[in-house]
C-alpha cells in the first residue's frame, strides 16, 4: 500500500499547507488527497466567523440571500482558502521486507 506525506491548511495569511507529523498509508493518491482535503476543510471550519471567514448565517445576513444561496457562497469561499496536497513516499526495499 502506498505511503504519503499529507499537507493541509489554509492559504493567504494562514500560512498555507503544513506537513502532518506522520506518513500515512492509503490505497491510492485520490484517497490521500481526499484525506488532505478533509483536514483542510476541518481547519477552515474551526475558523468560521473569525478572521473574515464567514459563516452561512453571516452570509445570509450580509448578502441578503437564502440559506441555500448562502451555503453555495460559503462553499465557494471555503474552496478559495483551502490549501492541500500529498506527496507519495518511496519505501525502500529493506523497509518493505521489515513490514512483512
MOPE-V148537 format. One record per backbone hydrogen bond with DSSP energy under -0.5 kcal/mol. CO is the residue of the C=O (numbers start at 1). NH is the residue of the N-H. If there is no record, write none. Layout:
co: {CO:CO}
nh: {NH:NH}
//
This chain:
co: {2:3:4:5:6:7:8:9:10:11:12:16:18:24:28:29:30:31:32:33:34:35:36:37:38:39:40:41:42:43:44:45:47:50:52:53:55:56:57:58:59:60:60:66:67:68:69:70:71:72:73:74:75:76:77:78:78:81:83:85:87:88:89:90:92:93:94:95:96:97}
nh: {26:89:24:87:20:85:18:83:16:14:15:10:8:4:32:33:34:35:36:37:38:39:40:41:42:43:44:45:46:47:47:48:50:53:54:49:59:60:61:62:63:64:65:70:71:72:73:74:75:76:77:78:79:80:81:81:82:11:9:7:5:90:3:92:96:97:98:99:100:100}
//
